[in-house]
Amino acid sequence: MEDRKQQGQELRHSLQQLFAESEQDGVAYALLLRCIEAYEQEPERLERIQRLEADNVKLKEQNRKLRASSSAKENGMSSKLREALRE
């Protein structure tokens, strides 16, 4: 990750020199700076996505277990009612 930050700083410095010498418009410069920032932050974002995907799997599993538990409780109550009605 430090390598990306170092590379990003070097790219920024090169862009500053390039745009200062060529006197190009600032819009292109700003867009290129955003690209460099995205490049630097990519590993952090990928890690966050992986954590969110893992959390999502856990939540789906919890949801499945809770639904199964709830369904079992409902079926249990139904059987008790059936027994009471039979008597």
C-alpha positions, 0 to 999 in steps of 0.5 A: 500500500505504501508503494502505491502512495509513493507512486501516487506522489511521484505521479502528482509531482510529474503532473504538476511539472507537465501541466505547469510547462504546458499551461493546459486547462485545469479540468484535465489536471483535476481529473488526473489527480482524482485518478491518482487518488483512486489508484492510491486508495484501491487496496483499502477499498478492496479490503473494505469490499471483502469485509462487507462481503464477509459480513453479508455472508454472516448476516445471510446465515443468521437470517437463515437460522432465525427463519428456520428457528421461527418456522420450527416454533410455529410448527411446534405450536401447530402440533400442540393445537392439533393435539388439543383439538383431537382431545 
